[in-house]
Amino acid sequence: MPEPQSTLRRLNVIRIVAALDFLLLIPLVVAAITHAEGVVSILGPIHGTGFLILLALCAKGAAEDRWGWWYPVLVVVTLGPPGSLIGDVRIRRALKTA
């Protein structure tokens, strides 16, 4: 079982990536609604890359037995930041009670 401090450091990285990805998602959605294709064509790939990084970080932690495979699945189902932040809270609570 990996050390809790190491797991918390991984979660901190995931939290930062999720926050940045979420900050990109807001203007991306606004641009999509207002049909600002130029902005969408720039922010879309950046957000997509952030999503893939977030998913890879969550999957790597699951592969290392830091948390279950439910975490990357939650990230996919919620399309990124919301699921990663929900999973972050759940894992941190579990680490406190362990």
C-alpha positions as CSV (number, residue, x, y, z in Angstrom):
1,M,0.0,0.0,0.0
2,P,1.5,3.4,-1.0
3,E,2.4,5.9,1.7
4,P,-0.5,8.4,2.6
5,Q,1.7,11.5,2.2
6,S,2.7,10.4,-1.3
7,T,-1.0,9.8,-2.2
8,L,-1.8,13.3,-0.9
9,R,0.9,14.8,-3.1
10,R,-0.6,13.0,-6.1
11,L,-4.1,14.2,-5.1
12,N,-2.7,17.8,-4.9
13,V,-1.4,17.6,-8.5
14,I,-4.8,16.2,-9.6
15,R,-6.6,19.0,-7.8
16,I,-4.5,21.6,-9.5
17,V,-4.9,20.1,-13.0
18,A,-8.7,19.8,-12.4
19,A,-9.0,23.4,-11.3
20,L,-7.1,24.6,-14.4
21,D,-9.1,22.4,-16.7
22,F,-12.3,23.7,-15.1
23,L,-11.2,27.3,-15.5
24,L,-10.7,26.6,-19.2
25,L,-14.1,24.8,-19.4
26,I,-16.1,27.9,-18.4
27,P,-15.0,30.2,-21.3
28,L,-15.1,27.2,-23.6
29,V,-18.8,26.6,-22.9
30,V,-19.6,30.3,-23.2
31,A,-17.7,30.5,-26.5
32,A,-19.6,27.4,-27.8
33,I,-23.0,28.9,-26.7
34,T,-22.2,32.2,-28.4
35,H,-20.8,30.5,-31.5
36,A,-17.3,32.0,-31.1
37,E,-15.7,29.3,-33.2
38,G,-12.2,31.0,-33.1
39,V,-12.2,30.8,-29.3
40,V,-13.6,27.2,-29.3
41,S,-10.9,26.1,-31.8
42,I,-8.2,27.4,-29.4
43,L,-9.6,26.4,-26.0
44,G,-11.2,23.1,-27.1
45,P,-7.9,21.3,-27.7
46,I,-6.3,22.8,-24.6
47,H,-9.3,21.6,-22.5
48,G,-9.1,18.2,-24.2
49,T,-5.4,17.9,-23.4
50,G,-6.1,18.8,-19.7
51,F,-8.9,16.2,-19.6
52,L,-6.5,13.5,-20.9
53,I,-3.8,14.5,-18.4
54,L,-6.3,14.4,-15.6
55,L,-7.5,11.0,-16.7
56,A,-4.0,9.7,-17.0
57,L,-3.1,10.9,-13.5
58,C,-6.2,9.2,-12.0
59,A,-5.5,6.0,-13.9
60,K,-1.9,6.0,-12.9
61,G,-2.9,6.2,-9.2
62,A,-5.4,3.4,-9.7
63,A,-2.7,1.3,-11.3
64,E,-0.4,1.9,-8.3
65,D,-3.2,0.8,-5.9
66,R,-3.5,4.3,-4.4
67,W,-7.3,4.3,-5.1
68,G,-9.7,2.1,-7.0
69,W,-10.5,2.2,-10.7
70,W,-13.8,3.9,-9.8
71,Y,-11.8,7.2,-9.8
72,P,-10.8,7.3,-13.4
73,V,-14.3,6.0,-14.4
74,L,-15.8,8.9,-12.4
75,V,-13.6,11.4,-14.2
76,V,-14.8,10.0,-17.6
77,V,-18.4,9.9,-16.6
78,T,-18.4,13.5,-15.3
79,L,-16.2,14.7,-18.2
80,G,-13.3,15.7,-16.1
81,P,-13.0,18.2,-13.3
82,P,-16.2,17.6,-11.4
83,G,-15.5,13.8,-11.0
84,S,-11.9,14.3,-10.1
85,L,-12.8,16.8,-7.4
86,I,-15.5,14.5,-6.0
87,G,-13.0,11.6,-6.0
88,D,-10.4,13.8,-4.4
89,V,-12.7,14.6,-1.4
90,R,-13.7,10.9,-1.0
91,I,-10.1,9.7,-1.0
92,R,-8.9,12.3,1.4
93,R,-11.7,11.4,3.8
94,A,-10.7,7.7,3.6
95,L,-7.1,8.6,4.3
96,K,-8.1,10.5,7.4
97,T,-10.1,7.6,8.8
98,A,-7.4,5.0,8.0
